[in-house]
Amino acid sequence: MAQELKHRVLIWKGIYGFKLYLPSLGKLRQLDHSDELKTETQWVFDFKKKGKHAAEVKALCESLAAELSCDKIVAIPPSKPSDQPNQLQRLFGANISRIRNVETRKYNHNKPLPDDYGGSYIITGITKGEKILLVDDICTTGRTIVHFKERLESFGFEVKPACLAFYYRLEPNEAEDITLKVNHKDSEPSIAGKDTFKNTLEVYEYLKNEWKVSKSTIYNHVKKEGKLRPEKDGTFSLKAVQKYARTWLRPKELTLKLDDEELRRTREKLELAFREEQVKIAKLKRQREEGLLIPRADFELELAARAGVLMAGFEAMIHEKAGEIIELVGGDTSKLPNLIRFLHDAYGELMNEYASTREFHVMFTDG
């Protein structure tokens, strides 16, 4: 049965939130079971890891968006593409999609974001002029959510940042001017509606809407490759199926966006190559007009003409110099060095003629 509940809203440095959390499980275990901080921490991580309380999270975010006059709720992506969609992306879509891994700051939250962080994701599906409620699951230092806020603002969007829970040491204040009224069910099922699946067909039915997968793919991954292993009773646990999907499958929405991004990059490369080719053609045309280049056919005719001159000259030299050769040698083999020297000199003179820049007129006759 649904009931309307009032819920507080927290605020810290312009970021809105609903709960507080403890990041250390060791500290969490030391708290009394009735402690409100433990209850809120458990609530946050049950949603973050298992998708529990999804209906309440959705209602809280939608109620806050309405209170702040936001048109769209946008989820911040996880650090790895393989972890997509995370629970917030399941609820609100993957308008921001991670396309490559980034180093996490899990154990050093004071560490700044990497310099190339802005190139690790793509933003799609947001209409110009929309006011955005930007949502992250937890806020420890605010660095991540501020980065995405400023990035979206640089594109001209108005952004209100929010998180499900603040690190308790941030000590956020209560937003006195905002009180949310949330329709909340006393009990709510998990996102899948069940915690176990009887067979691969049920696994497929659970995954098909959000993941790029087929029945045969799941069958092969279970029976042949062991990527998804059943329990002893032959069933598949929700946790195992979700881990399998994050590890081995690609989200449908992300696949489409990555395909669109790849198509855009390919088109840009082709356009760049086309422009470079146009520049080359224009350069060659200009060089030809300036007389720096001649057509290939003209060049080959020039070579053929020069070769004809060379051959004719060599034949003429033989006939012209034959008497001198005979007289030079005189039948005396001891004069062979003189003959060789003479031929070298004659050949050199001929080659000098061939290499000159003078124009040659060559007659080609048939027969």
C-alpha positions, 0 to 999 in steps of 0.5 A: 500500500502506498503512503505519502511521506515527508522527507528532509532535504540536505544541502552542502555547497549548493549540492542537494542530498537525502541521506548521510553515509559512512564509507567504512564498513568497520565503523558501520559494524561498531554502530548500534542497530538502531543508529540512524546513520547505520540505517541510512548507510545501509539504505544507500549501499543496498541501492548502489550495489543491489538496486533495492529501494529503487522506487523510493530513490526514483520518487525522491529524485523526481520530487526534488526535480519538480521542487527545483523546476528541473526538466530532466534528471541526468545520472552521473556514470560509474568509473568503468564502462563495464559497470554501466548501467549503474542503478541511477542510469537504470532509473534515469537513462545514460545521457552521460556514458563512460567510454573508457576507464578512469582511475578511481579515488576510492582510497584517496578522495583528496586526489584530484581528477585526472587531467583527461577526465573530460575525455572519458565520457560522452553526453547525449540526449539532452535538449538545449534549454533544459534545466537539469537535476544532476544526480550521483549516488554518494558525495564524499568530496564533491569533486566529481559532481562539480566537474560534471556540473561545470561541464554541462554549464559550459554547454549552456545548461542550467544545472542543480547538483544532487546526491543520494547521500553525503559523507557524514563528516561533511555535516550538510545543513537541512534545506529549510525551504524544501520539504519533499512529499514522496509517495512510498510503498511499504514494500517494494520488489527488487528491480527484476521483481525476483532474486533468482532465475530458474533457467537461461530463458528467465535470465534472458527475459531479465537482461534483454531490455537493457543489455545487448544479448540473445538467447544463444549468447546466454546459452553459450556463456553458460554451457560452453564458456562458463561466464555465468555459472548456476547455483547447485540447484541449477538456478541463477542468483540476481547478483550473479546475473548482474555481475555477468552482465556488467562483465561480459555484455554491453548496455543497449543504450550505450551501444547505440551511443558508442556506435553514433560516436564512432560514426561521427569520428569516422565521418570527421576522419573522412572529411579531413582526408578529403580536405587534405586531398583537395589541398594536394590537388590544388597544389599540383594544379598550381605547380603545373600552371607555374611550369614546375610540373609537366604532364606524365605523357609529355615527360615520357615523350621527352625521355623517349626523345632523349633516348633516341638522340642518345642511341643515334649519337652513339651509332654516329660516334661509332661510324665517325670514330671507327677510323681513328680507333683502328689507327689508334690501336694499330693492331697492337694490344699493348695500346689497349689502355689508350683505346679504353681511354679514348672510348671513355672520353668519346662516351663522356662527350656524348653523355654531356650532349644528352644531359644538356637542356637544349631542345631536340627535334626527333623524327619518328618514321614508320618502318 
